[in-house]
Amino acid sequence: MERPLLQPEGVLKPGPKSMVGDGFSVYHLFPGQQLPMQRTDPFLMLDYNPPWRIEPSNQPKGVDVHPHRGFETVTLVYSGEVAHADSAGNHGIVGPGEVQWMHAASGVLHKEYQSEAFTASGGVFHMAQLWVNLPAQRKMDPPSYGSIHRDQIQHLTMAGGHLELVAGMLGQNAEGTWFCLPSQEEFSESTFPKSAVGPATVCSPLWLFHWIQNQEGPGVFELVVPEGVTVLALVVEGVLGGELEGVDQGHLVVYHRNPNGGETLVRLEAHAGAKVLWMLGQPLNEPIAAYGPFVMNTKAQIQEAFEDYQNGRFGVLN
């Protein structure tokens, strides 16, 4: 079956870097005038910290205690270490190739710093942080925390490279075509002999994974995506090819949403050694009211979040 090719809507170039706290030097890719939250729904924000050499120190750099409500934070570490602690009693260290998935939901205080060990040794710090919106009925869930270790991430081999699956379900049919699979209930081993489910617990249909092209030469990645999904691709390492020749680290490729209904095919070419973070999700299509660290559905809920925070209902974290 031949499917229409989903075309890039554009490539967002990184602007000037800005500091988040004193420990994260980032390109703020969205939201912004070019990409409002409604356009990237269900993804709310993406900050990308390109490789940054940190000198050894005895004082960890990072972001001190701050609140969140109404969404999830997803931190992907490529080099260095991030230490996390929150008012729900969770804490941990996220190292290279690992992911932190924090379900802030009804409200949590947290802080994130470069770890003490990394601070003492110094080195290259490289990471990204994505905010994922929660459906209205899940925004006031109890907060929870997920630490996804390297050995939990699903590795799927493909011609010329491999995939590292963090969230969602991917399957490959007998002809070698990769698909975003909506749910395990719709999965058939006879149709998709190779498949995997990412370790992250998700609250709406979304897929988060890396495509890594091997060092032996350029390659092409093709994926069949469901109707109407948001499709974003961040170049983490290396350079793209084909129609996007020269697009490199820190650039975000934004694809059109399929206007005609039905499945579509996404196709991306890259040179040897490229690494691309794919973010795909079904839009929630719900009202978005956002102010700073709170993302809800109405202004009244934002006001309630501020009052709860000021009255200590997010807990205590020193």
Secondary structure, 3 states (H helix, E strand, C coil): CCCCECCEEEEECCCCCEEECCCEEEEEEECCCCCCHHHHCCEEEEEEEEEEEECCCCCCCEEEEEEEECEEEEEEEEECCEEEEECCCCEEEECCCEEEEEECCCCEEEEEEECHHHHHHCEEEEEEEEEEECCHHHCCCCCEEEEECHHHCEEEEECCEEEEEEECEEEECCCCCEEEECCHHHCCCCCCCEEEECCCCCCCCEEEEEEEECCCCCEEEEEEECCCCEEEEEEEECEECHHHCCCECCCEEEECCCCCCCCEEEEEEECCCCEEEEEEECCCCCCCEEECCEEECCHHHHHHHHHHHHCCCCCCCC
